[in-house]
Amino acid sequence: MQKTALYERHRQLGAKMTDFHGWEMPLYYTSILEEHKAVREALGLFDISHMGQVLVTGPDAVTTLNHLVVSDMTQVGKERACYTLMLNERGGIVDDLILYRLGEAEWLVIVNCATHAADVEWLTGHAQGGTTVADISEGRAILAVQGPRASRVLEEILDAKVAGLGRFAIAPIRTMGPDACIARTGYTGGAGFELFVPNAHAKRVWDAVLTMAKPLGALPIGLGARDTLRVEAGLRLYGTDMDAQTSPIEAGLDWTVAWNKTAFLGREALLRQQREGVARKFVGFEMSQGPVPRAGLELAAVSGKAAGLKVGAVTSGTYSPILNKPLGMGYVEPAYAAVGTPLAMTVRNQRHTGTVVKLPFWKGERTQPALTSGAPTVERLT
């Protein structure tokens, strides 16, 4: 089983470890509930080094990526990022990605752990002209620092632009060499950053953040709370909420599609769906009480001629400790996708009713002002 550079840190902190697509990763350190609240109210530190890092470079890099993803990469400026989707010819989602434009002809592509090898093969197989695709994951780490106090903490310990970094912007961390950078991106729906650093720096950053931020209520965060946070924020998980048989239109991600692009893989299939419609749509729903919606549970109509009949199924669910209610996401027939539509879920012969709501469930947080006192820096914490 593969281990990240921070594996020993997780063990020292008493993490409950789990197998995640061949990686031994922390599920939780204290409890999923406590860690979830720490991210929403203070700060959470995640090791997400299991994610794949791919460098796409060369004079035809933009052309290659523009052919493979649904967004218009020519509109992404230097040191900016873009969330997008990579499709197959049928319009199915091969993976959802974040692309960071590091330079004029240099892109960092972050791919999902489960699809890492397949994505590298897909990118390589579709590379055009003078495009080079290099898997640079080995020897590198990714740390996510998320929560309302993330900016004030990182501003103190990093020699990098932090507080002034805009949403979906990326900047170098010059003291850690040419391969280190920080981006204002994340997977919690709130304020936060992701740091891409060589393994040699990962432990120092991890220790510095926890040392400084612990008095502020910060905690290390495992995969358990990472999942509950992303559901609360209405964020899809590849392999759970979407896959190669799911289109952006079905998944409610058609806002990522640059319809004005003349060509990209899967475009014709999407245009056909746009004309003819789709058989299902992705929704979020809240329940005032009852059990947590679990993947695979059927969703049924509550009223009308179809009352009691299956109209969809749950793909993700959680109990939100912030909103204090069960939340679910899944696919339903288009007639039942409108906000306000009631849906029924049966668990152990008991019917529970929820209501379709607009995503995200949780709407965001306030950031904290920067610290002004002399705090320990990464350079001092060696």
N, C-alpha and C positions, 0 to 999 in steps of 0.2 A: 504494500500500500504506500502511496506517495505521501510525503510530509512536506510542509512548508518550512521556511527558514525559522519560523516562530513556534515550531512544534514544542520545543522544550519549555518555552514561556507558557504555553497553554497548560502543559502538564504541571508546571510549578504553581500555576494559579488554581489548580484543582479542577480543570475543565472536564466535563463529561464529553468524551470524544465519540465520534460516529463516522461511519464510512459514507462519504459523499462522492459518488462516481469515481471510486478508486483513491480518494484522498482521505486521510485521517484528519478530520476537522472538529473544532469545538462545537458542540450542540448548545451548551450553556455552561456558565461558570457558577452562578448563584441560582437564579431561576429565570425562566423566560419572561415572566411577568415583571420582575424587578429590572431586568435588562431592557425590556421594552420601555418602561417608564423612564429609565435613565437617559435613553436617546431622545425621548420627547421633551423631557424637562431639563436636561443638563447636557450630557455628552456621552457618546458611545464610541468605543474603538473596536474596529473589526479587522480581522485578518482575512482578506479575500484573495490571497495569492494563488488560489486554485484556478482563478480565471485565466484564460489564455491571453497572451500579449503577442500581437503579430505586427511587424513593421512592413508597410507597403511603400516602396520608394521608386523613383525613376521618373523620367519625362512623361511617361504615359500612365502614371499612377492614378491621376484624377480620372482619366478616360476609363481605366479598368474599374475603379470603384463606382463611377457613375453608371456603368453598364450593369453592375451587380446589385446595387442597392436602389431603393425606391426614392430616396431624397436626392436633391440636386447638389452634388458635391462641389460644383463650380461656385456655388454661393456661400461656401464655408470659408471664412477668412483664416489667415494664419493665426495660430494660438487660439483657435475656437474648436468647439466640439459639436457633434451632431448625433442624436439618437435616431437610428434608422433600422430598416429591415432588409434582409437579404432573401430573395425569393427564388423558387424554382420556376420552370417554364409554365407550370400549371397555376402559378400565383400563390402557391403554398409557402409558408414562412420557413426558410432553412435555418435562420437564427435571427435574433434581434441583437444589435450591436451598438456600441458607441465608438465613433470615429473621431480621433483628435488630429487636427492638422498641425503638425509640429513645424513645418516649413513649407516652402513653395511646392516641393515634390516629395514630402515625407509625411506619412500618416501612421499613427498608432491606432491599431484596431483591437478593441477588447472584445473577446468572444466568450461565450458560455463554456463552463467546464465540461458539460456533457457532450458538447458538439465541437470541442477544441480541434481534435484531429481531423474531423470531417470538414470543418471550416477552412483549415489550412489547405487541405486538398482542394476544396472548392475554389478558394482564392487563387491558388497556384494554377489550377486547371483552366481558369478563365482569364489569367493575366494576359494583357495585350501589349504588344510592342516592347518598349524598353521599361517594363515593370518588373521589379524584384519583390518577391514575397518571402519574408524571413520570419520564422517562429523564434521570438526572442524571450520566451517565457522562462527558460532555464536560467537560474541565477538571479532572477528578479522577483520582487515582491510587490504586492499592492495592499496598502492599508487604507481603510475608510475611517474618517473622523467625522461623525455625524451628530447633529444636535445644535440647539441654540447657542451653546458656548464654544462651538468648534472654532469659529473665527478668532475669538479673543485668545484662545489657548495657542493655536498654531501661529498667530502673529508674534507671540513671544518666543517661541522655540525654533522657528525657521527663519533663515535668511532668504525669504522669498516674499513676493507680493501675495498677501493673503486677504486682508480686509477689503482691499480695492479690487479683488478679482471678481469679475462678473459671473453670473450664472452661465454655465457651459463654456467657460474660458479656462485656459491652461497656461501655466507659466513655469519656467525652469526653477529648480532649487540649486543654485549655483555652487553652494558649498559641498554638494554631494556629487559633483561631476556632471558631465554632459548628458548622462542618461537618466537623471532624476528630474521629476517634474510634479507639480501639484495642479489638480483640476477641481473646479467647483461643480462637481457632479456627485451622484450618489443614488442609492436604491431604497431610501426611506421616505421620500416625499417631502423631507424637511431640509433645513439648512445643513450644509456639510461639504466635505472635501474628500477627494481620493488622491493618495500619494503613490506614485510609481517610482520605486527606488531599487537600486541593486541590493541583493541580500546582505551585503556587508553593512548597509546602513539601517536595515529593517529593525533589528533589535534595539538600536540606539533610539530610533524614532518612537518605537513602541514604549520603551521604558520612559522616555522623556514625557510623552503625552500622559501616561498613567501617573507618573510622579507628580506632575504639575496639576493635573485635572482631578485627581481623586478627591481633594478637599472640596471641589466644586460639585461633587456628586457623580463623577464619571465612573463608568464601569467598562471592562472588556465585554464584548457582545458576541454571542455564538450564533449559529445558523438558525436556531429556533426563533429567537427574537427578530432576526433578519427577515424571516418569513412572515411573522405576524405584523411587522412594521410595513412591509411592502403591500400586504393585503389591505391594511388600514389606509394606505395611500392609493389604493386602486391600481397598483402596478402588476402587470402580467408576469408570469414566470414561464420561460420557455420549457416545453416538455410537460407542463401542467395545464396552463391556460391557452397554449397555442403550440402548434407543431407544423410539420410539412404538409398537413392536410387542411390547415387553417389559413385563410387569406386575411390581409390587413382590413378589408371591409368587414368581414365577419367578426374580427377581434376588436373592432372599434379603434383601429390604429390607422385608418385611411388618412388622418391628418398628417402622417409622415410622408405621404406620397406626393411627389412633384408631378402632377398630371400633365404639366406643360412640357415635360421632357419627351423628346421624340422617340426615345427607345431606352428600355431597360428590361432585364430578364423578368418575365412574368407580366409585362405591361398589357399585352393583348388579353390575357385571362382576366385581369382586373377590369379592363374596359368592358368586357363581356358581362362581368358581374354587376358593374355599374348600370348597364342597360337593362339587364334581366332581373336583377335583385339576387338576394342570397336567402338560403333556407333557415339561417339561424343568425342571431346577433348576441354579442357579448354584453352582459349587464352586471351591475352590482345591486345587491338587495340587502336591506336591513331587517332585523327581527327585533321586536320590542322585548321579547323574552324567548325562552326555549333553548334547545341544544345548539351547539356550534354546527354550522353547515359543513358537511364533509364531502370531499371529492367523490363523485359517482352517485350521490343521492339524486333522485328524480325530483324535478320541479313540475308542479301541476297547476292548471288553471283553477281559479277560485270561483268564478262566476260565468254565466252564459251557458251556451250549449255544450261547451267543452269542459265544464266544471268537473274536476276530479281526474281529468285525463292528463297524461304526461305532455308537457310542452317544452321541456328542456332538462338540463342536468347541471349540478354543481361541479365546478372545477377547483375552486379554492374557498377556504373559509377560516375564520378565526373568531375569538372573542376579543373585542377591543377594550383594553383596560382604560383607555382615554375617553372613549365615547360611551363605555359601559353598556355594550349591547353586542349580540352576535352579528357578524357580518359575513356575507357570502358573495361569490362571483361565479358566473357560469354562462352557458349559452341557452337561449330560448328562441322559440319561433318569433319572427318579426312582429307579429300581432300582439305579443306580450312583452315587448321590450321598452315600451314607453314609460317614462318616469311616472310613478304613482300607481302602476299596475300591481295588483296583489298576486302573490305566488304562494303556493302551498308546498310544504316539505313534510314528508312522513318519516318519523323516526320511532322505532319500536311500537308500531301501530298507533302512534299519536300524531295527529296532524297539527302542524305549526305554520302560521301564516307570516309572510314577510312582504315587504313592499319594495319595488324597484326604485332606486334613487340614482341621482347623478353622481358619477365618480369624479374626484376621489371622495371617500367617506370622510377622511380627516383633511382639513383645509389648510393646515400650516401653522407655523409658530413665529414668535418674535425672536430675532437674534439679539445677542448681548453686546454691549460696548466693549471695546478693546481694553485689556489690562494696562495699567500704567506703572506698576511696580516692577522691580527687577526680578524676573523669574528665571529659573534655570533654562539654559539653552541646550540644544542637542549636542553642541560642541563640548559643553561642560559635563554632560552626563555620559561619560565613556567608561 
